[in-house]
Amino acid sequence: MTSQESHDPPASLVRCMRQLFAEGLTTGTSGNCSLRLTDAMLITPTGIHPSELTPESMVATDFAGNARGGRFMASSEWPMHASIYRARADVDAIVHCHSRYATALACSRREIPAFHYMVAVAGGDSIRCAPYATFGSVELGRSVTDALRDRSACLMANHGQISVGPDLESALELARRVEELAAQYHACLAIGAPALLTVAEMDEVLEKISGYGQPRRLTA
Ligand SMILES: [Zn+2]
């Protein structure tokens, strides 16, 4: 977590959801985000529009779904968030949304291949598409956690996208990058089959990123 996020986790989640909405990455009440707490998580509530969210409406729950007080119900996607936190000690924040182009690709059950070197921003030479499972299910949690192995983002078949990181700011920035890459790849598919980078070319990019000392962060 950033120092601002650890100072006030509920307010950081409100800001994140409002930012997603303001940037057009979510509409209505879709999308959710969370922060890791000690042996638990703080997650956005279900069914509340970003404009009506307050820090008090955030829900603290353990990884088995037992809420720790509060008046609101956790996002229906809490099993997916819990599954990721259990499997990934490197993840302290998660952002999930149904952004337009990422969702369009996910509905075609297409991954984003190495059509552009920036695909490496998610940690590898592709951004996978997790196999379909019903929203809010434990199966979806497993499917997404598996698609995120060695990665910090993936698409979710017939659903949307998810980005993870050491803090909300990084996860939100990655969600933006994934949406931009999805839009660019969509445009490439409209022209015809894009030329893909080779494994060796992507390895060189991934090597260069890790050389920055900030793995999975790409600013070039
Ligand atoms: Zn969703």
py3Dmol code that shows the C-alpha trace and the ligand (Angstrom):
import py3Dmol

protein = """\
ATOM      1  CA  MET A   1       0.000   0.000   0.000  1.00  0.00           C
ATOM      2  CA  THR A   2       1.088   3.568  -0.550  1.00  0.00           C
ATOM      3  CA  SER A   3       1.424   5.635   2.617  1.00  0.00           C
ATOM      4  CA  GLN A   4      -1.823   7.439   1.739  1.00  0.00           C
ATOM      5  CA  GLU A   5      -3.611   4.079   1.330  1.00  0.00           C
ATOM      6  CA  SER A   6      -2.314   2.660   4.607  1.00  0.00           C
ATOM      7  CA  HIS A   7      -3.241   5.922   6.348  1.00  0.00           C
ATOM      8  CA  ASP A   8      -6.867   5.707   5.193  1.00  0.00           C
ATOM      9  CA  PRO A   9      -7.765   2.458   3.345  1.00  0.00           C
ATOM     10  CA  PRO A  10     -11.557   3.114   3.132  1.00  0.00           C
ATOM     11  CA  ALA A  11     -11.097   6.575   1.587  1.00  0.00           C
ATOM     12  CA  SER A  12      -8.561   5.151  -0.891  1.00  0.00           C
ATOM     13  CA  LEU A  13     -11.105   2.577  -2.099  1.00  0.00           C
ATOM     14  CA  VAL A  14     -13.764   5.279  -2.556  1.00  0.00           C
ATOM     15  CA  ARG A  15     -11.288   7.356  -4.588  1.00  0.00           C
ATOM     16  CA  CYS A  16     -10.359   4.342  -6.714  1.00  0.00           C
ATOM     17  CA  MET A  17     -13.984   3.502  -7.590  1.00  0.00           C
ATOM     18  CA  ARG A  18     -14.786   7.146  -8.395  1.00  0.00           C
ATOM     19  CA  GLN A  19     -11.684   7.328 -10.596  1.00  0.00           C
ATOM     20  CA  LEU A  20     -12.702   4.175 -12.493  1.00  0.00           C
ATOM     21  CA  PHE A  21     -16.142   5.687 -13.047  1.00  0.00           C
ATOM     22  CA  ALA A  22     -14.841   9.144 -14.017  1.00  0.00           C
ATOM     23  CA  GLU A  23     -12.447   7.619 -16.564  1.00  0.00           C
ATOM     24  CA  GLY A  24     -15.173   5.488 -18.141  1.00  0.00           C
ATOM     25  CA  LEU A  25     -13.636   2.199 -17.016  1.00  0.00           C
ATOM     26  CA  THR A  26     -16.852   1.271 -15.192  1.00  0.00           C
ATOM     27  CA  THR A  27     -20.526   2.117 -15.562  1.00  0.00           C
ATOM     28  CA  GLY A  28     -23.325   1.827 -13.017  1.00  0.00           C
ATOM     29  CA  THR A  29     -22.476  -0.408 -10.089  1.00  0.00           C
ATOM     30  CA  SER A  30     -20.179  -2.825 -11.941  1.00  0.00           C
ATOM     31  CA  GLY A  31     -16.565  -3.232 -10.887  1.00  0.00           C
ATOM     32  CA  ASN A  32     -15.012  -3.517  -7.457  1.00  0.00           C
ATOM     33  CA  CYS A  33     -11.702  -3.063  -5.699  1.00  0.00           C
ATOM     34  CA  SER A  34     -10.030  -4.142  -2.465  1.00  0.00           C
ATOM     35  CA  LEU A  35      -7.001  -3.722  -0.225  1.00  0.00           C
ATOM     36  CA  ARG A  36      -5.325  -6.422   1.861  1.00  0.00           C
ATOM     37  CA  LEU A  37      -5.557  -6.094   5.646  1.00  0.00           C
ATOM     38  CA  THR A  38      -3.834  -8.425   8.106  1.00  0.00           C
ATOM     39  CA  ASP A  39      -5.493 -11.851   7.481  1.00  0.00           C
ATOM     40  CA  ALA A  40      -8.436 -10.065   5.840  1.00  0.00           C
ATOM     41  CA  MET A  41      -9.367  -7.549   3.170  1.00  0.00           C
ATOM     42  CA  LEU A  42     -11.279  -4.315   2.828  1.00  0.00           C
ATOM     43  CA  ILE A  43     -13.556  -4.466  -0.210  1.00  0.00           C
ATOM     44  CA  THR A  44     -16.145  -2.253  -1.887  1.00  0.00           C
ATOM     45  CA  PRO A  45     -19.809  -3.068  -1.107  1.00  0.00           C
ATOM     46  CA  THR A  46     -22.238  -4.660  -3.557  1.00  0.00           C
ATOM     47  CA  GLY A  47     -24.771  -2.595  -5.497  1.00  0.00           C
ATOM     48  CA  ILE A  48     -23.763   0.940  -4.554  1.00  0.00           C
ATOM     49  CA  HIS A  49     -23.047   3.520  -7.257  1.00  0.00           C
ATOM     50  CA  PRO A  50     -19.565   5.123  -7.043  1.00  0.00           C
ATOM     51  CA  SER A  51     -21.150   8.560  -6.493  1.00  0.00           C
ATOM     52  CA  GLU A  52     -22.870   7.242  -3.338  1.00  0.00           C
ATOM     53  CA  LEU A  53     -19.917   5.387  -1.839  1.00  0.00           C
ATOM     54  CA  THR A  54     -18.525   6.610   1.473  1.00  0.00           C
ATOM     55  CA  PRO A  55     -15.579   5.293   3.522  1.00  0.00           C
ATOM     56  CA  GLU A  56     -18.157   3.856   5.969  1.00  0.00           C
ATOM     57  CA  SER A  57     -19.707   1.678   3.247  1.00  0.00           C
ATOM     58  CA  MET A  58     -16.507  -0.360   2.748  1.00  0.00           C
ATOM     59  CA  VAL A  59     -16.615  -3.932   4.071  1.00  0.00           C
ATOM     60  CA  ALA A  60     -13.872  -5.670   6.055  1.00  0.00           C
ATOM     61  CA  THR A  61     -14.111  -9.433   5.608  1.00  0.00           C
ATOM     62  CA  ASP A  62     -11.856 -12.424   6.156  1.00  0.00           C
ATOM     63  CA  PHE A  63     -10.928 -14.716   3.263  1.00  0.00           C
ATOM     64  CA  ALA A  64     -13.850 -17.036   4.095  1.00  0.00           C
ATOM     65  CA  GLY A  65     -16.373 -14.231   3.632  1.00  0.00           C
ATOM     66  CA  ASN A  66     -17.046 -13.500   7.320  1.00  0.00           C
ATOM     67  CA  ALA A  67     -17.659  -9.764   7.547  1.00  0.00           C
ATOM     68  CA  ARG A  68     -16.143  -7.913  10.466  1.00  0.00           C
ATOM     69  CA  GLY A  69     -19.013  -5.611  11.371  1.00  0.00           C
ATOM     70  CA  GLY A  70     -20.285  -2.847   9.113  1.00  0.00           C
ATOM     71  CA  ARG A  71     -23.737  -2.284   7.648  1.00  0.00           C
ATOM     72  CA  PHE A  72     -23.128  -3.286   4.042  1.00  0.00           C
ATOM     73  CA  MET A  73     -22.672  -6.527   2.129  1.00  0.00           C
ATOM     74  CA  ALA A  74     -19.336  -7.131   0.430  1.00  0.00           C
ATOM     75  CA  SER A  75     -19.062  -7.133  -3.359  1.00  0.00           C
ATOM     76  CA  SER A  76     -20.340 -10.414  -4.766  1.00  0.00           C
ATOM     77  CA  GLU A  77     -16.838 -10.917  -6.186  1.00  0.00           C
ATOM     78  CA  TRP A  78     -15.266 -11.262  -2.728  1.00  0.00           C
ATOM     79  CA  PRO A  79     -14.381 -14.990  -3.367  1.00  0.00           C
ATOM     80  CA  MET A  80     -12.250 -13.927  -6.342  1.00  0.00           C
ATOM     81  CA  HIS A  81     -10.417 -11.279  -4.312  1.00  0.00           C
ATOM     82  CA  ALA A  82      -9.917 -13.757  -1.428  1.00  0.00           C
ATOM     83  CA  SER A  83      -8.563 -16.431  -3.786  1.00  0.00           C
ATOM     84  CA  ILE A  84      -5.971 -14.009  -5.189  1.00  0.00           C
ATOM     85  CA  TYR A  85      -4.825 -12.748  -1.774  1.00  0.00           C
ATOM     86  CA  ARG A  86      -4.470 -16.334  -0.531  1.00  0.00           C
ATOM     87  CA  ALA A  87      -2.342 -17.334  -3.523  1.00  0.00           C
ATOM     88  CA  ARG A  88      -0.278 -14.170  -3.989  1.00  0.00           C
ATOM     89  CA  ALA A  89       1.748 -12.735  -1.118  1.00  0.00           C
ATOM     90  CA  ASP A  90       2.997 -10.031  -3.518  1.00  0.00           C
ATOM     91  CA  VAL A  91      -0.520  -8.633  -4.021  1.00  0.00           C
ATOM     92  CA  ASP A  92      -1.948  -6.035  -1.624  1.00  0.00           C
ATOM     93  CA  ALA A  93      -4.517  -4.408  -3.916  1.00  0.00           C
ATOM     94  CA  ILE A  94      -6.984  -5.551  -6.603  1.00  0.00           C
ATOM     95  CA  VAL A  95      -8.997  -3.602  -9.183  1.00  0.00           C
ATOM     96  CA  HIS A  96     -11.713  -5.307 -11.256  1.00  0.00           C
ATOM     97  CA  CYS A  97     -13.802  -3.624 -13.941  1.00  0.00           C
ATOM     98  CA  HIS A  98     -15.815  -4.228 -17.105  1.00  0.00           C
ATOM     99  CA  SER A  99     -13.984  -1.678 -19.260  1.00  0.00           C
ATOM    100  CA  ARG A 100     -15.249  -1.638 -22.850  1.00  0.00           C
ATOM    101  CA  TYR A 101     -12.416  -3.033 -24.980  1.00  0.00           C
ATOM    102  CA  ALA A 102     -11.019  -5.466 -22.432  1.00  0.00           C
ATOM    103  CA  THR A 103     -14.526  -6.849 -22.013  1.00  0.00           C
ATOM    104  CA  ALA A 104     -15.090  -7.038 -25.783  1.00  0.00           C
ATOM    105  CA  LEU A 105     -11.940  -9.177 -26.173  1.00  0.00           C
ATOM    106  CA  ALA A 106     -12.904 -11.246 -23.111  1.00  0.00           C
ATOM    107  CA  CYS A 107     -16.317 -11.931 -24.660  1.00  0.00           C
ATOM    108  CA  SER A 108     -14.499 -13.326 -27.705  1.00  0.00           C
ATOM    109  CA  ARG A 109     -12.422 -15.365 -25.236  1.00  0.00           C
ATOM    110  CA  ARG A 110      -9.240 -13.932 -26.720  1.00  0.00           C
ATOM    111  CA  GLU A 111      -6.082 -13.257 -24.794  1.00  0.00           C
ATOM    112  CA  ILE A 112      -3.966 -10.198 -25.666  1.00  0.00           C
ATOM    113  CA  PRO A 113      -0.856 -11.584 -27.372  1.00  0.00           C
ATOM    114  CA  ALA A 114       2.522  -9.832 -27.808  1.00  0.00           C
ATOM    115  CA  PHE A 115       1.209  -7.460 -30.514  1.00  0.00           C
ATOM    116  CA  HIS A 116       2.919  -4.510 -28.712  1.00  0.00           C
ATOM    117  CA  TYR A 117       5.883  -4.551 -26.348  1.00  0.00           C
ATOM    118  CA  MET A 118       3.796  -2.801 -23.661  1.00  0.00           C
ATOM    119  CA  VAL A 119       1.942  -6.095 -23.125  1.00  0.00           C
ATOM    120  CA  ALA A 120       4.932  -6.794 -20.845  1.00  0.00           C
ATOM    121  CA  VAL A 121       3.480  -4.280 -18.365  1.00  0.00           C
ATOM    122  CA  ALA A 122       1.347  -7.166 -17.020  1.00  0.00           C
ATOM    123  CA  GLY A 123       4.462  -9.268 -16.374  1.00  0.00           C
ATOM    124  CA  GLY A 124       4.763 -11.586 -19.386  1.00  0.00           C
ATOM    125  CA  ASP A 125       4.442 -12.030 -23.147  1.00  0.00           C
ATOM    126  CA  SER A 126       0.630 -12.146 -23.101  1.00  0.00           C
ATOM    127  CA  ILE A 127      -2.331 -11.043 -21.039  1.00  0.00           C
ATOM    128  CA  ARG A 128      -4.304 -14.245 -20.581  1.00  0.00           C
ATOM    129  CA  CYS A 129      -8.060 -14.644 -20.675  1.00  0.00           C
ATOM    130  CA  ALA A 130      -9.336 -16.659 -17.684  1.00  0.00           C
ATOM    131  CA  PRO A 131     -11.862 -19.382 -18.647  1.00  0.00           C
ATOM    132  CA  TYR A 132     -15.494 -18.499 -17.951  1.00  0.00           C
ATOM    133  CA  ALA A 133     -17.167 -19.179 -14.606  1.00  0.00           C
ATOM    134  CA  THR A 134     -20.285 -17.608 -13.022  1.00  0.00           C
ATOM    135  CA  PHE A 135     -19.744 -14.226 -11.369  1.00  0.00           C
ATOM    136  CA  GLY A 136     -19.200 -14.421  -7.625  1.00  0.00           C
ATOM    137  CA  SER A 137     -18.328 -18.141  -7.728  1.00  0.00           C
ATOM    138  CA  VAL A 138     -15.396 -19.904  -6.110  1.00  0.00           C
ATOM    139  CA  GLU A 139     -14.688 -21.392  -9.577  1.00  0.00           C
ATOM    140  CA  LEU A 140     -14.236 -17.892 -11.005  1.00  0.00           C
ATOM    141  CA  GLY A 141     -11.773 -17.176  -8.218  1.00  0.00           C
ATOM    142  CA  ARG A 142      -9.752 -20.264  -9.167  1.00  0.00           C
ATOM    143  CA  SER A 143      -9.924 -19.498 -12.877  1.00  0.00           C
ATOM    144  CA  VAL A 144      -8.715 -15.913 -12.426  1.00  0.00           C
ATOM    145  CA  THR A 145      -6.007 -16.799  -9.889  1.00  0.00           C
ATOM    146  CA  ASP A 146      -4.643 -19.358 -12.364  1.00  0.00           C
ATOM    147  CA  ALA A 147      -4.696 -16.901 -15.301  1.00  0.00           C
ATOM    148  CA  LEU A 148      -2.809 -14.395 -13.111  1.00  0.00           C
ATOM    149  CA  ARG A 149       0.135 -16.737 -12.428  1.00  0.00           C
ATOM    150  CA  ASP A 150       3.359 -14.804 -13.144  1.00  0.00           C
ATOM    151  CA  ARG A 151       1.162 -11.881 -14.226  1.00  0.00           C
ATOM    152  CA  SER A 152      -0.448  -8.850 -12.651  1.00  0.00           C
ATOM    153  CA  ALA A 153      -3.463  -8.626 -14.983  1.00  0.00           C
ATOM    154  CA  CYS A 154      -5.778 -10.850 -16.991  1.00  0.00           C
ATOM    155  CA  LEU A 155      -9.028 -10.756 -18.937  1.00  0.00           C
ATOM    156  CA  MET A 156     -12.021 -12.747 -17.673  1.00  0.00           C
ATOM    157  CA  ALA A 157     -14.065 -14.604 -20.323  1.00  0.00           C
ATOM    158  CA  ASN A 158     -17.487 -13.041 -20.994  1.00  0.00           C
ATOM    159  CA  HIS A 159     -16.960 -10.695 -18.063  1.00  0.00           C
ATOM    160  CA  GLY A 160     -14.158  -8.092 -17.889  1.00  0.00           C
ATOM    161  CA  GLN A 161     -10.621  -7.538 -16.638  1.00  0.00           C
ATOM    162  CA  ILE A 162      -8.726  -7.635 -13.333  1.00  0.00           C
ATOM    163  CA  SER A 163      -5.445  -5.998 -12.291  1.00  0.00           C
ATOM    164  CA  VAL A 164      -3.437  -6.550  -9.120  1.00  0.00           C
ATOM    165  CA  GLY A 165      -0.480  -4.824  -7.504  1.00  0.00           C
ATOM    166  CA  PRO A 166       1.371  -3.825  -4.353  1.00  0.00           C
ATOM    167  CA  ASP A 167      -0.998  -0.851  -3.955  1.00  0.00           C
ATOM    168  CA  LEU A 168      -4.268   0.498  -5.405  1.00  0.00           C
ATOM    169  CA  GLU A 169      -2.544   3.192  -7.425  1.00  0.00           C
ATOM    170  CA  SER A 170      -0.466   0.590  -9.304  1.00  0.00           C
ATOM    171  CA  ALA A 171      -3.445  -1.726  -9.824  1.00  0.00           C
ATOM    172  CA  LEU A 172      -5.566   1.153 -11.136  1.00  0.00           C
ATOM    173  CA  GLU A 173      -2.814   2.310 -13.474  1.00  0.00           C
ATOM    174  CA  LEU A 174      -2.444  -1.246 -14.780  1.00  0.00           C
ATOM    175  CA  ALA A 175      -6.215  -1.461 -15.399  1.00  0.00           C
ATOM    176  CA  ARG A 176      -5.872   1.696 -17.544  1.00  0.00           C
ATOM    177  CA  ARG A 177      -2.958   0.168 -19.480  1.00  0.00           C
ATOM    178  CA  VAL A 178      -4.851  -3.094 -20.058  1.00  0.00           C
ATOM    179  CA  GLU A 179      -7.843  -1.173 -21.425  1.00  0.00           C
ATOM    180  CA  GLU A 180      -5.594   0.853 -23.747  1.00  0.00           C
ATOM    181  CA  LEU A 181      -3.823  -2.297 -24.980  1.00  0.00           C
ATOM    182  CA  ALA A 182      -7.199  -3.993 -25.514  1.00  0.00           C
ATOM    183  CA  ALA A 183      -8.395  -1.000 -27.574  1.00  0.00           C
ATOM    184  CA  GLN A 184      -5.185  -1.026 -29.647  1.00  0.00           C
ATOM    185  CA  TYR A 185      -5.390  -4.776 -30.208  1.00  0.00           C
ATOM    186  CA  HIS A 186      -9.037  -4.419 -31.194  1.00  0.00           C
ATOM    187  CA  ALA A 187      -8.012  -1.821 -33.806  1.00  0.00           C
ATOM    188  CA  CYS A 188      -5.274  -4.163 -35.095  1.00  0.00           C
ATOM    189  CA  LEU A 189      -7.794  -6.981 -35.482  1.00  0.00           C
ATOM    190  CA  ALA A 190     -10.041  -4.660 -37.488  1.00  0.00           C
ATOM    191  CA  ILE A 191      -7.186  -4.008 -39.954  1.00  0.00           C
ATOM    192  CA  GLY A 192      -6.144  -7.658 -40.120  1.00  0.00           C
ATOM    193  CA  ALA A 193      -3.833  -9.975 -38.209  1.00  0.00           C
ATOM    194  CA  PRO A 194      -1.203  -7.891 -36.356  1.00  0.00           C
ATOM    195  CA  ALA A 195       2.467  -8.922 -36.521  1.00  0.00           C
ATOM    196  CA  LEU A 196       3.374 -10.420 -33.160  1.00  0.00           C
ATOM    197  CA  LEU A 197       6.682  -9.986 -31.340  1.00  0.00           C
ATOM    198  CA  THR A 198       8.732 -13.158 -30.901  1.00  0.00           C
ATOM    199  CA  VAL A 199       9.416 -14.828 -27.560  1.00  0.00           C
ATOM    200  CA  ALA A 200      13.036 -13.584 -27.770  1.00  0.00           C
ATOM    201  CA  GLU A 201      11.906 -10.004 -28.462  1.00  0.00           C
ATOM    202  CA  MET A 202       9.512 -10.047 -25.523  1.00  0.00           C
ATOM    203  CA  ASP A 203      12.147 -11.660 -23.272  1.00  0.00           C
ATOM    204  CA  GLU A 204      14.390  -8.692 -24.058  1.00  0.00           C
ATOM    205  CA  VAL A 205      11.617  -6.259 -23.085  1.00  0.00           C
ATOM    206  CA  LEU A 206      10.857  -8.170 -19.871  1.00  0.00           C
ATOM    207  CA  GLU A 207      14.560  -8.227 -19.022  1.00  0.00           C
ATOM    208  CA  LYS A 208      14.778  -4.470 -19.585  1.00  0.00           C
ATOM    209  CA  ILE A 209      11.781  -3.818 -17.311  1.00  0.00           C
ATOM    210  CA  SER A 210      13.197  -5.924 -14.474  1.00  0.00           C
ATOM    211  CA  GLY A 211      16.463  -4.025 -14.936  1.00  0.00           C
ATOM    212  CA  TYR A 212      14.645  -0.859 -13.893  1.00  0.00           C
ATOM    213  CA  GLY A 213      14.408  -2.315 -10.403  1.00  0.00           C
ATOM    214  CA  GLN A 214      10.670  -1.938 -10.495  1.00  0.00           C
ATOM    215  CA  PRO A 215       9.318  -5.224 -11.845  1.00  0.00           C
ATOM    216  CA  ARG A 216       6.093  -4.989 -13.835  1.00  0.00           C
ATOM    217  CA  ARG A 217       6.343  -1.244 -14.106  1.00  0.00           C
ATOM    218  CA  LEU A 218       6.876   0.097 -17.568  1.00  0.00           C
ATOM    219  CA  THR A 219       7.029   3.776 -18.299  1.00  0.00           C
ATOM    220  CA  ALA A 220       8.824   3.831 -21.669  1.00  0.00           C
TER     221      ALA A 220
END
"""
ligand_1 = """\
1
ZN
Zn -17.418 -8.120 -12.639
"""
view = py3Dmol.view(width=600, height=400)
view.addModel(protein, "pdb")
view.setStyle({"model": 0}, {"cartoon": {"style": "trace"}})
view.addModel(ligand_1, "xyz")
view.setStyle({"model": 1}, {"stick": {}})
view.zoomTo()
view.show()
